[in-house]
Structure formats: C-alpha cells, structure tokens
Amino acid sequence: MNISRLGEAPDYRFSLANERTFLAWIRTALGFLAAGVGLDQLAP
C-alpha cells in the first residue's frame, strides 16, 4: 500500500490536521513555559 501517490496533490485535510496538531503542541509548550515562569516568580 502506497500512502503517497506520485504525481497527485496531497489531500488538504491531512495537511490541515497536521498543522492543527503542530499548533496544539506549540500552545501546550507555551502554556508550560508560562506556568514555569509564573512558578519561578512565586518561589522565594
């Protein structure tokens, strides 16, 4: 089974789904970073 067919444009739904997943990881990383900075500010 060949996932990527030669000569055909990829299905845009897969590209959009991959971008949503990537942006979700970025959002999660920024949340952890903000939480870490916030905790660092609270710690004596």
Secondary structure, DSSP 4 states (H G I P E B T S, - for coil): --SS-TTSPPPHHHHHHHHHHHHHHHHHHHHHHHHHHHHHHH--
